[in-house]
Amino acid sequence: MMVINLLGLVLIALIVWWFWLYKPNKTIVQDNEVLIEVKDGVYSPSSIQVSASQPVTLKFMRKDQSPCAETMLIPSLEISEQLKLNEITQITLLNLSPGEHEFHCQMQMYRGVLKVV
């Protein structure tokens, strides 16, 4: 009985860390393009910093077969893209204003942020 309680507490701690405490490393885009892997329930990198008023190309490589990984949305930019399995899907963004744009799957399980500075 004690083992089950301990396992439950560990599971709760992992869930809290994953959804609220985990802070991904930030990737700063230098050459105006970045490859984002969609794999194992995450976008990698999931925090991307780009320069304002410069075009940037986001290249999504979907390696996860989950149906949730199939659609990528950037609501603030009105972008919805279907990501094909084991293929790169390119999204070129022009003239971005400074600010943050979240991107995610349709269920918001895969999440990331595009920071424009």
C-alpha positions in Angstrom: 0.0 0.0 0.0 2.9 2.4 0.8 4.5 1.7 -2.5 1.3 2.6 -4.4 1.0 5.9 -2.5 4.6 6.7 -3.2 4.2 5.9 -6.9 1.1 8.2 -7.0 3.0 11.1 -5.5 5.9 10.6 -7.9 3.4 10.6 -10.8 1.7 13.8 -9.6 5.1 15.5 -9.2 6.1 14.5 -12.8 2.8 15.9 -14.1 3.2 19.2 -12.2 6.8 19.5 -13.5 5.9 18.7 -17.2 2.9 21.1 -17.5 3.8 24.0 -15.2 7.5 24.0 -14.1 9.4 22.8 -17.2 11.1 25.6 -19.0 12.7 24.6 -22.4 15.9 26.0 -23.6 15.5 29.0 -25.9 16.8 28.8 -29.5 17.9 32.0 -31.1 17.6 31.9 -34.9 20.6 33.4 -36.6 20.2 32.3 -40.3 16.4 33.0 -40.5 15.4 29.3 -40.4 15.0 26.7 -37.8 14.2 22.9 -37.8 11.6 21.9 -35.3 11.2 18.2 -34.5 7.8 17.0 -33.6 8.6 13.9 -31.6 7.7 12.2 -28.3 5.0 14.6 -27.4 7.0 17.8 -27.8 8.3 20.4 -30.3 12.1 20.6 -30.1 13.1 23.4 -29.8 9.9 24.7 -28.3 11.1 28.2 -27.5 12.3 30.1 -30.5 13.6 33.7 -30.7 13.7 35.6 -34.0 14.3 39.1 -35.1 11.4 41.4 -35.9 10.9 42.5 -39.5 13.1 39.7 -40.8 11.6 36.7 -42.7 12.0 33.4 -40.9 11.2 29.9 -42.0 10.0 27.3 -39.5 10.7 23.8 -40.7 8.6 21.2 -38.9 9.8 17.6 -39.1 7.0 15.3 -37.8 8.4 12.0 -36.4 5.5 11.3 -34.1 2.7 9.1 -35.5 0.2 10.5 -33.0 -2.9 12.1 -34.6 -2.4 15.1 -32.3 1.0 15.8 -33.9 -0.6 16.1 -37.4 -1.9 19.7 -37.0 0.1 22.7 -36.0 -1.6 26.0 -35.2 -0.3 29.5 -34.6 -3.6 31.2 -33.7 -2.3 34.8 -33.4 -1.1 34.6 -37.0 -4.1 32.6 -38.2 -1.9 29.7 -39.4 -3.0 26.1 -39.5 -0.8 23.5 -41.1 -1.0 19.8 -41.6 2.3 18.1 -40.8 3.1 15.0 -42.9 4.8 12.1 -41.2 8.6 12.0 -41.8 8.5 15.0 -44.1 9.5 18.7 -43.6 6.7 21.2 -43.7 8.0 24.8 -44.2 6.2 27.9 -43.0 7.8 31.2 -44.0 6.8 34.2 -41.9 7.3 37.7 -43.1 7.3 41.1 -41.3 6.6 39.8 -37.8 6.0 42.5 -35.2 7.7 42.2 -31.7 5.8 40.0 -29.4 5.1 36.3 -28.6 3.2 33.8 -30.7 2.3 30.5 -29.2 2.1 27.4 -31.5 0.5 24.1 -30.6 -1.4 21.1 -31.8 -5.2 21.2 -31.9 -5.4 19.7 -28.4 -2.6 22.0 -27.0 -0.6 19.0 -25.8 2.4 19.9 -28.1 3.3 23.5 -27.2 5.8 26.1 -28.2 6.4 29.8 -28.4 7.9 32.1 -31.1 9.4 35.2 -29.5 9.9 38.1 -31.9 12.3 40.8 -30.6 
